[in-house]
Amino acid sequence: MVEIIDLSQEIYEGMPVYKSLPQVKISVHNTHEEWDNIKNPTTSTPAVYKLEMGEHTGTHVDALNHMAKEHVEKSIDTMPLSMFYTEGICLDFSHKTFQELITSKELKNALKNDDLEIKKGDTVLIYTDHYRKAFHTENWSKGPGITAECARWLGEQKIAAFGVETMSPGVPGISNKEVHHICGELGFTHYENMINLHKLIGRGRFRFIGLPLKIRGGTGSPVRAVAIFE
């Protein structure tokens, strides 16, 4: 029996977004009562919502053109779909505290402890439990993150992507900018704001799907990321 685990946040007005990125605004654009030409209706039921938000809202994937200006032509609509449909593994770093760094040595130890290996084209998810610990609190922006050295090591394994629960893959002001640049340089990407990673720990390999919207020239896209166990 197939089991599908949802790894994506809800999108709603007022949700946390990274620093100066666009706030999410959702309003009713059309109602069924308008469509039915009902005058002075006693109820108003939404038929169409209007959404206003950035590409990097909620659970999303970064395009390579987001990483640095030299990758301007590598927008989300040009990236191969095979990058978003992969095998996956999830590693346990729930012991990490706010703004603590994760090194490649620690990643290798986690692989050994769980008897896992990284294969070419994998998506590697990093579970820190930060979503359950800190979402919608003052500590939400203070998540753990990987070092630049760790990002380079992951890229050298020829992965498609890695994913984190936090709003940034590295720790802002310490490693985050460098992590983005390394992703662009080595041609892999990352997912941010993931949830339910605790449901993947200790279960081995799974099918990962995180397909983006086909935004022309886009620097990223919200995704409905899932892990599938056959």
C-alpha positions as CSV (number, residue, x, y, z in Angstrom):
1,M,0.0,0.0,0.0
2,V,1.3,3.4,-1.0
3,E,1.8,6.0,1.8
4,I,2.1,9.7,0.9
5,I,3.5,12.1,3.5
6,D,2.8,15.8,3.0
7,L,6.0,17.8,3.6
8,S,4.5,21.3,2.8
9,Q,3.3,24.2,4.9
10,E,-0.1,25.7,4.4
11,I,-0.2,29.0,2.6
12,Y,-2.3,31.6,4.4
13,E,-2.5,35.4,5.0
14,G,-0.2,36.4,7.8
15,M,2.1,33.4,7.6
16,P,5.8,34.0,8.3
17,V,8.0,35.0,5.4
18,Y,11.7,35.5,5.2
19,K,12.9,39.1,6.1
20,S,11.7,41.6,3.4
21,L,10.0,39.1,1.1
22,P,6.4,39.9,0.1
23,Q,3.7,39.2,2.7
24,V,1.0,36.8,1.7
25,K,-2.4,38.5,0.9
26,I,-5.5,36.5,0.1
27,S,-8.8,38.0,-0.8
28,V,-12.1,36.9,-2.3
29,H,-12.1,37.8,-6.0
30,N,-15.5,36.3,-7.0
31,T,-18.3,34.8,-5.1
32,H,-20.9,32.3,-6.2
33,E,-23.6,34.8,-5.4
34,E,-22.1,37.3,-7.8
35,W,-22.0,34.6,-10.5
36,D,-25.6,33.8,-9.9
37,N,-26.6,37.5,-10.0
38,I,-28.1,37.3,-6.5
39,K,-28.9,40.8,-5.2
40,N,-28.2,41.6,-1.5
41,P,-27.3,38.0,-0.7
42,T,-27.5,36.8,2.9
43,T,-24.4,34.6,2.4
44,S,-21.2,35.1,0.5
45,T,-19.3,31.9,-0.6
46,P,-16.0,32.2,-2.3
47,A,-15.7,31.0,-5.9
48,V,-12.3,32.5,-6.7
49,Y,-9.5,33.8,-4.4
50,K,-6.9,36.3,-5.4
51,L,-3.4,35.5,-4.1
52,E,-0.6,37.9,-3.7
53,M,2.7,36.4,-2.6
54,G,6.4,35.9,-3.5
55,E,7.8,32.9,-5.3
56,H,9.7,32.0,-2.1
57,T,6.6,31.6,0.1
58,G,6.1,28.7,2.4
59,T,7.5,25.4,1.3
60,H,9.4,26.3,-1.9
61,V,12.3,25.4,-4.1
62,D,15.0,27.9,-5.2
63,A,15.8,28.2,-8.9
64,L,19.5,28.4,-9.8
65,N,19.0,32.0,-11.0
66,H,18.2,32.9,-7.4
67,M,21.7,31.9,-6.2
68,A,23.7,34.6,-7.9
69,K,23.5,37.0,-10.9
70,E,25.8,34.9,-13.1
71,H,23.0,32.2,-13.3
72,V,20.4,34.6,-14.6
73,E,19.3,32.3,-17.4
74,K,18.7,29.3,-15.2
75,S,15.2,30.1,-14.1
76,I,12.7,27.7,-12.5
77,D,11.0,27.0,-15.9
78,T,14.3,25.9,-17.5
79,M,15.3,23.5,-14.8
80,P,14.8,19.8,-15.6
81,L,11.8,18.1,-13.9
82,S,14.1,15.3,-13.0
83,M,15.5,17.5,-10.3
84,F,12.2,17.6,-8.5
85,Y,11.3,13.9,-8.9
86,T,14.0,11.9,-7.2
87,E,14.8,9.3,-4.5
88,G,15.2,10.8,-1.1
89,I,16.6,10.2,2.4
90,C,16.1,12.1,5.6
91,L,18.8,12.6,8.3
92,D,18.1,13.3,12.0
93,F,19.6,16.5,13.4
94,S,16.8,17.2,15.9
95,H,19.4,17.7,18.6
96,K,20.6,20.9,16.9
97,T,19.8,24.2,18.7
98,F,19.0,27.6,17.4
99,Q,21.5,28.9,14.8
100,E,23.7,25.9,15.3
101,L,25.7,24.8,12.2
102,I,25.8,21.3,10.6
103,T,29.0,20.1,9.1
104,S,29.8,17.5,6.5
105,K,31.4,15.4,9.1
106,E,28.2,15.3,11.1
107,L,26.3,14.5,7.9
108,K,28.6,11.5,7.2
109,N,28.1,10.3,10.8
110,A,24.3,10.5,10.5
111,L,24.5,8.5,7.3
112,K,26.6,5.9,9.0
113,N,24.3,5.7,12.0
114,D,21.2,5.2,9.9
115,D,23.0,2.8,7.4
116,L,22.2,5.1,4.5
117,E,24.2,6.4,1.5
118,I,23.8,9.4,-0.7
119,K,23.3,8.4,-4.4
120,K,23.7,10.6,-7.4
121,G,20.5,12.6,-8.1
122,D,19.1,12.2,-4.5
123,T,17.2,14.7,-2.5
124,V,18.7,14.9,1.1
125,L,16.3,16.2,3.7
126,I,17.7,17.5,7.0
127,Y,15.4,17.1,10.0
128,T,16.0,19.6,12.8
129,D,12.5,19.7,14.3
130,H,12.7,23.4,14.1
131,Y,9.2,23.7,12.6
132,R,7.5,22.1,15.6
133,K,9.8,23.9,18.0
134,A,9.6,27.4,16.7
135,F,7.1,28.1,14.0
136,H,5.2,31.3,14.6
137,T,7.5,32.2,17.6
138,E,10.2,34.8,18.0
139,N,12.8,32.0,17.3
140,W,11.4,31.0,14.0
141,S,14.1,32.9,12.1
142,K,16.9,31.4,14.2
143,G,17.0,27.9,12.8
144,P,20.0,25.7,12.4
145,G,21.7,25.5,9.1
146,I,24.5,23.9,7.1
147,T,28.0,25.2,6.7
148,A,29.4,26.3,3.4
149,E,31.8,23.4,3.6
150,C,28.8,21.0,4.1
151,A,27.0,22.5,1.1
152,R,30.0,22.0,-1.1
153,W,30.3,18.4,0.1
154,L,26.7,17.7,-0.7
155,G,27.1,19.2,-4.2
156,E,30.2,17.0,-4.8
157,Q,27.9,14.0,-4.2
158,K,25.9,15.1,-7.3
159,I,22.6,15.4,-5.4
160,A,19.6,17.1,-7.1
161,A,18.7,19.0,-3.9
162,F,18.6,19.1,-0.2
163,G,15.8,20.3,2.0
164,V,15.4,22.0,5.4
165,E,12.6,23.0,7.8
166,T,14.0,26.5,8.2
167,M,13.5,29.7,6.2
168,S,17.1,29.4,5.0
169,P,19.5,26.5,4.2
170,G,22.4,28.2,6.0
171,V,22.5,30.4,9.1
172,P,21.9,34.0,8.0
173,G,25.0,36.2,8.5
174,I,27.2,33.1,8.9
175,S,26.8,30.6,6.1
176,N,23.6,31.3,4.2
177,K,24.8,33.5,1.4
178,E,27.8,31.1,0.8
179,V,25.5,28.1,0.7
180,H,23.3,29.7,-2.0
181,H,26.4,30.6,-4.1
182,I,27.7,27.0,-3.8
183,C,24.3,25.6,-5.0
184,G,24.5,27.8,-8.0
185,E,28.1,27.0,-8.7
186,L,27.6,23.2,-8.5
187,G,24.2,23.1,-10.1
188,F,22.0,21.8,-7.3
189,T,19.2,23.4,-5.3
190,H,17.4,23.3,-2.0
191,Y,13.9,23.3,-0.5
192,E,13.0,25.5,2.5
193,N,10.1,25.6,5.1
194,M,9.4,21.8,5.0
195,I,7.3,20.0,7.6
196,N,6.7,16.5,8.9
197,L,10.3,15.4,8.4
198,H,10.0,13.5,11.7
199,K,7.8,11.1,9.9
200,L,10.6,10.0,7.6
201,I,13.3,9.3,10.2
202,G,14.4,5.7,10.5
203,R,12.4,4.6,7.4
204,G,15.2,4.5,4.8
205,R,14.8,5.6,1.2
206,F,11.6,7.0,-0.3
207,R,10.4,8.7,-3.5
208,F,10.5,12.5,-3.2
209,I,8.4,14.8,-5.3
210,G,8.5,18.6,-5.1
211,L,7.3,20.0,-8.5
212,P,7.4,23.8,-8.9
213,L,5.0,26.0,-10.8
214,K,6.2,26.8,-14.4
215,I,6.9,30.5,-13.8
216,R,8.5,32.1,-16.8
217,G,11.8,33.5,-15.6
218,G,11.0,32.5,-12.0
219,T,13.6,32.6,-9.2
220,G,11.8,29.8,-7.3
221,S,8.3,28.4,-6.7
222,P,6.1,27.1,-3.9
223,V,5.8,23.3,-4.1
224,R,3.6,20.6,-2.7
225,A,6.4,18.4,-1.6
226,V,5.7,14.8,-0.6
227,A,7.5,11.7,0.4
228,I,6.1,8.4,-0.9
229,F,6.7,5.0,0.6
230,E,5.7,2.0,-1.6
